[in-house]
């Protein structure tokens, strides 16, 4: 029988959740498009969206490279071999999920699709409940005091 010590989850919930949120945003926009902002504000938000997308990609790629250098898994349903606290993990315990949420919001701003912006925090909340909380228990069981000390210094999201 698999326990939290062995791995945090049996399914890779975060990618499933974010892919579902993107699909729902597209379908919702197609079925019930929401009004967008006046042109001048929309142009500003378009630029902000690109900044968010660039930041999200930087955070995601940096976090993935940091995990690879530490020789631990990126897969959210596999056991962590090492506690990673450097790189983007020094300002967020969940930089990849933060990046995914930023990416959804950025795409919504670029495309003028409010559904992406509305569903991003919902995807983040579901990710926290189905993945992050289990991952935190897994990390505490595997790394004990070292992980608890890390949680006192670095926030869950930002």
C-alpha angles and dihedrals in degrees: 000000000000117000135189086261089062097044138337098237143003093225130047093242101175098062090042091050096047094044089050091049091051091048091048091049091053093046093045091049090050094047100035114011113197122220117264131211130277115284098258094051091041090056091052091048089048088060092044088051091057090049090051092048091049091048092047093051091047092051094045095048093043091050092048092049091048091053091047092051089051089051093233130127126275090196109105093213097052128084118266113240095191136022107241115205103155134082112021088349087071091071102027130028087209108036095154092055089044089052092048091052092047090049092055092049091046093051089049091052093046094047096037090236111144092191091072090054093047095047097045096077090043090054089048092051093049090047089053092051099042101034119007098053091049091045090052092053089047092051092047091051092048101039105022117182093010090061094043090053089050092052089054091056103037127047124232095243112003 
